[in-house]
């Protein structure tokens, strides 16, 4: 009777460094190994002695076959675990525009380093769902549609190091959102903490970028948002055609979706008011033209124009008009959003699920993001689609903006 030998397993040694315990990364690493039918052995673990010291982990992992090992390593890489084999990243040439090698590395929104020439290089323009292209002596995150024939693209998972964002222990610790997304928190606390973030971002010389939906106008948030723009707290505004249309309707006609803002009653023939607003803008040539000709005298976009705050209106299939300023080419709209997100230190997403998710996909993980919506599913979806740094405030957008504007001006 012959003795049956156990199938040999494949092994890899990985290392991770950072705030592994208090950011709950350690547990995720262990769970990932088990999920892919593997085993792990901790070869070395050093716990940081102070709240500023990182912890260090060296882990030997095993998997029953190469497929499971590759999948496991791919997931561990996103958690900050890098193989310790000391190899440089592998690069392959792109043969055709927009056609990358099949084994290209797809980025996360976490800070990423690529090893080449035995040195680690930080990836520029970090964002999720991109490729890493070597250009001018540096690695750059680049969208698939922007990859050109001849580009050198990182492939595989060797020579790549990902640094997940860790919890902040000291400065601006947001206790009101520490346990996820909930409507059972005091809005005043969330507003006060958000106002502190806004002030800190502005004082640090970074931009506060707002992503706003038409709900801002419908819920009475146009006035406080216009006030924030006027006072210099907004560096850029990203929205869709609908925000521009209803902001113009409210500013020029006094209604929102045909409902009078003064008393909440339906205006006679109010259903056509948004079309009248679009037509008035067209007669002036643009939103800036309407301001110059005295047709647009107040509102969100009026303040953007008069205070030189850039705004981008992205179009969609359902748009009325659209406004002459609305960018109807989706690739061009994405590019315009990305330009305004450069240098952002804080992004506030206000009542706009689709534009918020789109914006989140363009952001590196270290840019703080606050999502405000009456529907808790919006903040949850934003986080589930990769923007894990997003903090959720479940409340009425108009009320939140009113309280935020008052807090920023000392209650005046």
N, C-alpha and C positions, 0 to 999 in steps of 0.2 A: 504494500500500500504506500503510494507516494505521498509525500507531504506537500500540501498546497501552499505556495508562497504568496504573501500579500503583494499587491500591485505597488511598485515603487511610486512615490509621489514626487512632484516637481517643487522646487524650493526657490525662494527669493528672500533677500534681506533688504528691508526698507528702513528709512529713518524719517522722523518727524520732529519738528521743533516749534514751540509756541505755547500759548496758554491752553494746553491740551485738556486740563481737568475742568476748569471753571467755564470753558466754552463748550464742554460736553463732546469734544472731538474724540477723546480717548475711547469712550463707549461706542461711538460710531465706527471707529476703526476696527474694534474687536467684532462688532456685529457684522460688518462687511465681510470679514474673513469667514465667519461661520455661514453667512448667507450663500457664499459661493463654495460650500462643501469643503472648506479648508480648515486648517489648524494653525495656531500661532504659538510662538514661544517668545517671551520677552527676554531679550538678551541684555538690555540695559535700559534703565529708566531713572532719570534725574528730575526731581521736583524742584521748581524754582522756589528759592527761600523767601523772596519778597513778592509783593504784588506786581513789581516791574520785571522780575526775572522770568524768562521762559522755561518751560520744561522740555526735556529731550527724551525721545523714545527710539530705541533700536529694536526692531521686531523681525523675527524669522517667520515667514509664512509658507505654508504648504498647500498644494491643491492636487486633486487626483489626476488632472490632465492639463494640457497646455491651454485649452480653450477657457477653462475655469480660471486658470492662473492669469491669463491676459485680461479677462473681464474683471477679476478681483483687483489687479494692479491698476486698471483704468479707474475704478471707483476709489481706490486708496489714494491715487494721485490727486484727485479732487479734494481729498481730506488732508492733503499736505504731506503724504508719505512718498518719498522718492527712493528708487532703487539706489543702492550704495556701490554699484559696480564701477563707478568712476568714469563712465563713458560719456563722450560728447553726444549731443542730439544728432539725429540722422536727418539729412536734408535731401530732398529730391527736386528735380527741375520740373516745372509745369510745361507740358507740351502744347496745350491749347488754352486760349483765354477762357476763364471760368470753369476749367476742368482740372481739378486738383488730383493728385495721386489718391488711390482708394484708401490708403492707410494714413491720410493726413491727420494731424492732431487738431481736435476741435476744442477751442478755449472755453474756460469758465469766466466769470466776472471777477475772480480773485486774482490778486497780484501774482504774476507768473514770471519765472526766470528760465532762460534757456542756456545750456552749457555749450560753448564752442571755443576751440583753442584752449581748453582746460580752464576757461574762465566762465563765470556766471554773468549773464546779461539780462537786465530787466526788460520785459516786453513793453513796448511803447503803445499808447492808445488802447489800453486794456479794455476789453468788452467780451461778452459771452458770444458763443456760436460763431466764432471767427477762426481763421487760420493764422499761423505764425509765419511771416515772410521775412527773410533776411534782406535788409536793404541798408546801404550806407553804413555798414558796420554795426547795425543794430537789428534786433528782432522787433517786428511790428505786427500787431493784430490787424488783420485785414479781412473784410467780408469776401465771401466766395465770388460774388459778382465782380469784385475789383481785382481778382487775381489775373495776372497776365502771363502769356507764354514766356518762358525763360526765368520766371521767379523761382527762387529757392524756398521751398516750403518744408516746415518741420513735419516729419512723419514718425509714427510709432509713439512710444512713451518714454524712451530713454533720454537722459540728459534734460529732463524737464522737472522743474520744482514749482509747486503751487503753494501759496501761503494763504490759507483761509483767514477771513477776518475774525478777530477774537472779540469777546465782550470787553467793553470799556469798564474798568474797575473804579476809576476815580472821577474824571471830568465828565459832566453832563450824563450821569447815569439816569436813565429814564425809567424810574420805578413804576410809573403808571402804565407802561407797556411791557414790563419785564416778563409777564406770563402769557404773551401772545395777544390775540385780538379779542376784544371784549367791549360790549356796550355798557358794562356795569362799572364804569369809572367816571369820576367827575371830569366834565369837559373843561372846567376852569383849570384843573391841574394840567391836563394835556396842553391847553393853550399856553399856560405859563411856561411850561418846559419847551414847547415849540418856539415861543418868542425868544427864549434864551438861545436856542440853536440859531435862529435868524440873526440875532445880534452878534453872536460869536462868529458866524460865517462872514458877515459883512466886515466886522473888525479885522478878520484874518485876511481880508482882501480877496475873498472868494465870492462866487456868484450864487445868489439864491434864485433858482429857476422854478417857475410855477407851470404845472401842467393842469389846465382847467377845462372843464366841460360846460355846456350851456346851463347846467344846474346852478352854477354860480350866479347866473342872472335870474333864473326862475325862483331861487330861494332868497333873493335879496342881498346877495353877496357882492354885487357889482360895485356898490358905493364904497364899502370898506376895502375891496381889492384895488379900486382906483386910488384910494387914499394911500395905500401901501406903496403903489407905484410912484405916486407923486412925492412921497417922503424918502424915496431912494432905497427901499427894502427889496425891490424886485430887480434882478439883473436881466431876465429874459422871460417871455411868456410863450408857452407852447400849447397849441389848441387845435381844434378842428374848425371847419367852416361854420358849424352851428353856433359856436361861442361868438364869433364875429357878427353873424347875422342877428342874433338875439340881443347882443350888446348894442348894435346899431339901432335896432327896433326900439329898445328901451330908451336909448339916449335921444333919438330923434322924434319918436312918436309917443313914448310914455307907456308902451305896453310890452308884455313878454308873452309870446304865443297868443297874442290877441287879448290878453287879460290886462286890465289897467293896473299899474303898479300902485296907484294912489288909493284905490278902494277895493281892489280884488275882483271887480266886476268885469264881465265880458264886454269888450268894446264892440259897437255896432260894425259889422263887416270886419271884425278884428282878425279873422282868419287870413286876410290878405296883407296884414300889416308887415309881416316879415318880407314879403315880396316887394312891398313899397320901399322898405329900407334898402333892400338889395338894389332896386332901381335907382334910388337916390345916390347910392355910392357909385354906381356905374355912370351916372350923369357927371359925377365929379372925377371920374377916371380911376380913383383908388381911395383907400381909407385916408391916407395922408392928404389927398386932394380935397376930400370932404372936410377935413379939419381946416385946411388953408382957405377954403371958400366959405367957411363959417356955417356949414350945414351940420357938422358933427361938433358939438360944443361941450360934451361931457362923456363920461363912461370910461370903460377899461381901455379900449383901443385909443380913445382920445388922449388919455394920460400917457400911453405908450409913445404916441407920436410926439406929443409936446415935450416929453421928458427924455426922448431919444432912447427909449427902452426897446430893444428888438423884439419882434413877435413873429411867430410862424404859424400859419393856418394850413393844416394838411387836409386835403380833400378826401372824399369817399364817394361811393356809388350812389348814396342816398341824398347827396347834397342838393339843396335848392340854390339856384343861381349858377354856379357859386359866386361868391364875392370875387372881384378882380384880383385881390391879393392872395386868394387861396391857391395853393400849389396842387395841381391835379395829377401831376406825375408822381407816383408813389416813391420811386427811387430818389427823385429830387427832393421830395418832402422829408424822407429819411435823412438825406445828406444835410438838409437845412436844420433839422432837429439836432443832429450830431454836432454841427458847428456851434450851436448855442449852448450845448452841454459841456463844451470845453471850459475848464476852469470852475466847474460847478462844485460847491462844497455842500450844498443842501438842495434837495428837490422836494417840493410840495406838490402832491397829486390831489386834485380837488374835484371830486365828482365826475371822473372820466375814466372808466375802466379800460377801454381799448387803447387810448392814447397813453395811459399810465403804464400799461404792460409794455407797449412799444418803447416807451422811454426807458423803462427799467432794463430792457434788453440791451440798451446802448451804454448803460452806466457800469463803471467798475464797481466792485463790491464795497469799496471804502467810502463811496459818496453816500451820505446819510439821506434816507428817503422817508418821508412821512405821507401816508395815504389817508385822506379824510373822505369818508363816504357814509351815508346813512345805512348802506347795505354792507354788512360785515363780509359777505362773500367777495366783494371787490378787493379788499385788502388781502384776503386769503388767496385769491387767484394770483394777485401780483407776486406774493411770496412764493407760491407753488410753482410759478413759471420761472424761477431762478433768482428773483430779486429778494434773496433771503434777508437783506439788511433793512427791508421795508418795515416801518413801524405803523400800526393801524390805529386810527382814531375813528370810532363809529359814532357819528353824530350828524346833525344837519350842517351842510357846508356853509350856508349863509350865516347861521349863528356862529359857527366857528370863526369865520373870517371877521365878523363884527367884533368878537371878543379879542381876536388876535390883533386887529388894528388898534383897539383901545389899549391893549397891554403894551404894544410897541411904542405908543405915544404917552405912556404913563397914566392911562385912564382919561385923557383929555378928549 
